[in-house]
Amino acid sequence: MNISVIGTGYVGLVTGACFAEFGINVTCVDKDAAKIEALERGEIPIFEPGLEEIVRRNARAGRLHFTTDTGSAVKDSLVVFIAVPTPPQPDGATDLSYVDSVARAIGSHLDGYKVVVTKSTVPVRTAERVRAGITEAARASGKDSVTCSVCSNPEFLREGSAVEDFLRPDRVVIGADDEQAIAILKDLYKPLNLIEVPFVVTSVAAAEMIKHASNAFLATKITFINEIANLCEKVGADVHDVARAMGLDGRIGRKFLHPGPGYGGSCFPKDTLSLVSFSEELGVEQRVVSAVIEANEFQRRRMVEKIEAMTGGIEGRTLAVLGLSFKPNTDDVRLSPAIDVIRLLQERGASVRAYDPQAMERAAAELENVVFASDAYDAARGADALILATEWNEFRRLDLARIHEALREPVIVDMRNIYEPPEMERLGFRYAGVGR
């Protein structure tokens, strides 16, 4: 079977490479010629563990191809995945202009029956919009009839473990309205039958909702434990004890109960805003998710207040920040809590030295007047406090005696609760975690 994936961003590239790993002939399409040329050379534009090896292996095997020619890719494929960006607009609504453009391109080159699948995260009823765009473009190209199924197959890829998530998912959601399309998509994912992955076959609208509902719920769990952490600090409780006991309840579960500076990245902030936006358009208010968005923004400011309390004032201070990506094992700094906190610190008059194992180049495009250090100890040198902003593994085993010596003042604000308060106090640090 030949398939194409239009869009070679995070979702598109992982999707295409992993389908090729299943033995399927895949063509990845992007209008950015320089990006396609780099991919043909085996150069991966994002940091994602395991992805580079899979791309290169399947390209060498002749199963994975890259092109800027949308028309030929569509004509040669039975299944066409749409995996283009769907960024938020200033009001929180989803910008579907890239999706619309792809729908028109597919319609212009439609040749026989196709299964068109939205992989990008899109609002409910986007499939109807895609079908309309395909139909309009097809007719404008002189085609009397359109034979395609428009389906939804949302992605559930965590940055930093996306390859593993695709090859060993918790579930595969297929939203389709006809049996032929369902059978074709099940056949694509057939290798997952060997590990008994559950398949959830739904209406298209339900599949589009599942993605937003899942991300909004996970964002809610993160925000809830952050508010409990803030309360724990007032009453003298350890939020880790609270979260551990909560997580042992099978109705709650232990995942996403880790306090910190709030959620970030390309998914949760965008998808919560989108859910609120398209719900309002349909006349349904999302009170819980709206409160989650507000509380998450507050948590950033809460971290800055914690830093200010530990340093006795931020203005004129030099602060070392370890971690810039929104989570470990990725170079993605989109809506990263670390980036937001650095900006707030600079607004209050602080100078910032920063280090991240992978994300400094991308962070440099987002930040001004930040000194990027060569390692954690270089960042700490002469700083008035050290801020742990992202929980990279290498930050879990720092030489704390060396950090103590490098700092001007032995102050650590641990926004990820990497270390234990009693041990840090024993080593002579003034230490603050979150909810501890």
Secondary structure, DSSP 8 states (H G I E B T S, - for coil): -EEEEE--SHHHHHHHHHHHHTT-EEEEE-S-HHHHHHHHTT--SS--TTHHHHHHHHHHTT-EEEES-HHHHHHT-SEEEE-----B-TTS-B--HHHHHHHHHHHHT--S-EEEEE-S---TTHHHHHHHHHHHHHHHTT-S---EEEEE------TTSHHHHHHS-S-EEEE-SSHHHHHHHHHHTGGGGGGT--EEEE-HHHHHHHHHHHHHHHHHHHHHHHHHHHHHHHHT--HHHHHHHHHTSTTT-STT---SS---SSSHHHHHHHHHHHHHHTT---HHHHHHHHHHHHHHHHHHHHHHHHHT--TT-EEEEE--SSSTT----TT-HHHHHHHHHHHTT-EEEEE-SS-HHHHHTT-SSEEE-SSHHHHHTT-SEEEE-S--GGGTT--HHHHHHH-SS-EEEETT--S-HHHHHHTT-EEE-S--
